[in-house]
Amino acid sequence: MQKYLAVRFKREGDALWGLRSTTVVASKVESRDPFIKNIADTLHSKGLEFYVDDCRILWFLIEDDFSVEHYQRFNEVEYVLDTEWVDEQKAKIRGLIGMRYVDACAALVADFIPKNQSRSIKYVVNRDNSTRVA
Protein backbone atom coordinates (compact mmCIF):
# COMPACT_ATOMS: atom_id res chain seq x y z
CA MET A 1 0.00 0.00 0.00
CA GLN A 2 1.43 3.36 -0.99
CA LYS A 3 1.19 6.44 1.20
CA TYR A 4 2.31 10.04 1.12
CA LEU A 5 4.19 10.82 4.31
CA ALA A 6 5.07 14.25 5.71
CA VAL A 7 7.81 13.80 8.29
CA ARG A 8 10.15 15.99 10.32
CA PHE A 9 13.88 15.42 10.32
CA LYS A 10 16.94 17.63 10.26
CA ARG A 11 18.29 16.02 7.10
CA GLU A 12 16.81 13.94 4.30
CA GLY A 13 19.44 11.27 5.02
CA ASP A 14 18.09 10.95 8.57
CA ALA A 15 14.58 10.55 7.19
CA LEU A 16 15.71 7.85 4.77
CA TRP A 17 17.40 6.07 7.65
CA GLY A 18 14.26 6.33 9.74
CA LEU A 19 12.22 4.93 6.86
CA ARG A 20 14.58 2.08 6.03
CA SER A 21 12.06 -0.65 6.86
CA THR A 22 9.77 0.64 4.11
CA THR A 23 10.29 1.26 0.42
CA VAL A 24 10.76 4.93 -0.40
CA VAL A 25 9.30 5.33 -3.87
CA ALA A 26 10.01 9.07 -4.15
CA SER A 27 11.24 11.97 -2.07
CA LYS A 28 10.40 15.67 -2.40
CA VAL A 29 7.04 14.71 -3.88
CA GLU A 30 5.63 18.16 -3.14
CA SER A 31 7.97 19.56 -5.80
CA ARG A 32 6.78 17.05 -8.46
CA ASP A 33 3.08 16.68 -7.77
CA PRO A 34 0.93 19.84 -7.96
CA PHE A 35 -1.81 18.23 -5.87
CA ILE A 36 0.59 17.42 -3.00
CA LYS A 37 2.19 20.88 -3.34
CA ASN A 38 -1.20 22.57 -2.99
CA ILE A 39 -2.06 20.35 -0.03
CA ALA A 40 1.29 21.18 1.62
CA ASP A 41 0.87 24.92 0.95
CA THR A 42 -2.62 24.85 2.46
CA LEU A 43 -1.40 22.98 5.53
CA HIS A 44 1.37 25.56 5.97
CA SER A 45 -1.19 28.36 5.75
CA LYS A 46 -3.25 26.57 8.42
CA GLY A 47 -0.38 26.48 10.92
CA LEU A 48 1.99 23.73 9.80
CA GLU A 49 5.40 25.23 10.51
CA PHE A 50 8.26 24.76 8.08
CA TYR A 51 10.58 23.96 11.02
CA VAL A 52 9.80 22.45 14.41
CA ASP A 53 12.64 21.80 16.84
CA ASP A 54 15.12 22.50 14.01
CA CYS A 55 13.51 19.73 11.92
CA ARG A 56 12.07 20.57 8.53
CA ILE A 57 9.07 19.01 6.87
CA LEU A 58 9.88 16.41 4.20
CA TRP A 59 7.37 14.70 1.91
CA PHE A 60 7.84 11.13 0.69
CA LEU A 61 5.88 8.57 -1.27
CA ILE A 62 6.40 5.21 0.44
CA GLU A 63 5.18 1.68 -0.07
CA ASP A 64 4.73 -0.99 2.60
CA ASP A 65 2.13 -3.05 4.43
CA PHE A 66 1.84 -0.72 7.42
CA SER A 67 -1.46 1.09 7.98
CA VAL A 68 -1.90 4.85 7.97
CA GLU A 69 -2.61 4.60 11.71
CA HIS A 70 0.76 2.92 12.24
CA TYR A 71 2.56 6.06 11.08
CA GLN A 72 0.32 8.57 12.85
CA ARG A 73 1.64 7.50 16.24
CA PHE A 74 5.20 8.67 15.54
CA ASN A 75 6.22 12.10 16.75
CA GLU A 76 8.23 12.73 13.56
CA VAL A 77 5.19 12.18 11.34
CA GLU A 78 2.96 15.16 10.63
CA TYR A 79 0.58 13.69 8.05
CA VAL A 80 -0.06 10.41 6.23
CA LEU A 81 -2.20 10.35 3.10
CA ASP A 82 -3.30 7.08 1.57
CA THR A 83 -2.65 7.12 -2.19
CA GLU A 84 -6.12 5.72 -2.88
CA TRP A 85 -7.65 8.75 -1.16
CA VAL A 86 -5.26 11.08 -3.01
CA ASP A 87 -6.07 9.49 -6.38
CA GLU A 88 -9.83 9.74 -5.71
CA GLN A 89 -9.52 13.41 -4.81
CA LYS A 90 -7.33 14.15 -7.83
CA ALA A 91 -9.95 12.56 -10.08
CA LYS A 92 -12.70 14.72 -8.58
CA ILE A 93 -10.89 18.00 -9.27
CA ARG A 94 -9.02 17.03 -12.43
CA GLY A 95 -10.83 19.46 -14.72
CA LEU A 96 -10.20 22.51 -12.56
CA ILE A 97 -7.44 25.01 -13.33
CA GLY A 98 -5.80 27.94 -11.58
CA MET A 99 -7.27 29.19 -8.33
CA ARG A 100 -10.26 26.86 -8.65
CA TYR A 101 -7.84 23.91 -8.44
CA VAL A 102 -5.93 25.46 -5.53
CA ASP A 103 -9.16 26.20 -3.67
CA ALA A 104 -10.43 22.66 -4.26
CA CYS A 105 -7.21 21.23 -2.82
CA ALA A 106 -7.52 23.55 0.17
CA ALA A 107 -11.09 22.44 0.80
CA LEU A 108 -9.99 18.80 0.92
CA VAL A 109 -7.74 19.41 3.91
CA ALA A 110 -9.86 22.05 5.63
CA ASP A 111 -10.40 19.74 8.61
CA PHE A 112 -6.78 18.53 8.90
CA ILE A 113 -5.30 19.63 12.22
CA PRO A 114 -1.53 19.88 12.61
CA LYS A 115 0.20 18.31 15.58
CA ASN A 116 1.53 20.64 18.27
CA GLN A 117 4.03 22.81 16.40
CA SER A 118 6.04 23.67 19.52
CA ARG A 119 6.77 20.04 20.43
CA SER A 120 10.22 18.53 20.66
CA ILE A 121 11.05 16.07 17.93
CA LYS A 122 14.14 14.48 19.56
CA TYR A 123 14.75 11.62 17.18
CA VAL A 124 17.92 9.55 17.34
CA VAL A 125 19.70 8.10 14.34
CA ASN A 126 21.45 4.98 15.60
CA ARG A 127 22.58 2.90 12.70
CA ASP A 128 22.96 -0.15 14.95
CA ASN A 129 19.33 -0.24 16.13
CA SER A 130 15.99 -0.69 14.45
CA THR A 131 14.17 2.22 12.87
CA ARG A 132 12.29 4.84 14.84
CA VAL A 133 9.56 5.59 12.30
CA ALA A 134 8.56 2.41 10.50
Residue pairs with C-beta under 8 A, 6 or more apart in sequence:
1 63
1 64
1 65
1 66
1 67
1 82
1 83
2 25
2 61
2 62
2 63
2 82
2 83
3 61
3 62
3 63
3 64
3 68
3 71
3 80
3 81
3 82
3 83
4 29
4 36
4 59
4 60
4 61
4 62
4 79
4 80
4 81
4 83
4 86
5 19
5 59
5 60
5 61
5 62
5 71
5 77
5 79
5 80
5 81
6 40
6 43
6 57
6 58
6 59
6 77
6 78
6 79
6 80
7 15
7 18
7 19
7 57
7 58
7 60
7 76
7 77
7 78
7 133
8 52
8 53
8 55
8 56
8 57
8 58
8 76
8 77
8 78
8 121
9 15
9 18
9 55
9 56
9 58
9 76
9 121
9 123
10 54
10 55
10 56
12 27
12 58
14 123
14 125
15 27
15 58
15 60
16 24
16 27
17 125
17 127
17 131
18 76
18 123
18 125
18 131
18 132
18 133
18 134
19 60
19 62
19 131
19 133
19 134
20 131
20 134
21 64
21 130
21 131
21 134
22 62
22 63
22 64
22 66
22 134
23 62
23 63
23 64
24 60
24 61
24 62
25 60
25 61
25 62
25 63
26 32
26 60
26 61
27 58
27 59
27 60
28 58
28 59
29 36
29 59
29 60
29 61
30 36
30 37
30 40
30 59
31 37
34 101
35 86
35 89
35 90
35 105
36 59
36 86
38 101
38 102
38 105
38 106
39 81
39 105
39 108
39 109
40 48
40 57
40 59
41 102
42 105
42 106
42 109
43 78
43 79
43 109
43 112
43 114
44 50
45 106
46 109
46 112
46 114
47 114
47 117
48 57
48 78
48 114
48 117
49 57
49 114
49 117
50 56
50 57
51 57
52 117
52 118
52 119
52 121
53 119
53 120
53 121
53 122
54 121
55 76
55 121
55 123
57 78
61 83
64 134
66 134
68 80
68 81
68 82
70 134
71 77
71 80
71 133
71 134
72 80
74 132
74 133
75 115
75 119
75 121
75 122
75 123
76 121
76 123
76 132
76 133
77 133
78 114
78 115
79 112
89 108
92 104
93 101
93 104
93 105
96 104
123 132
124 132
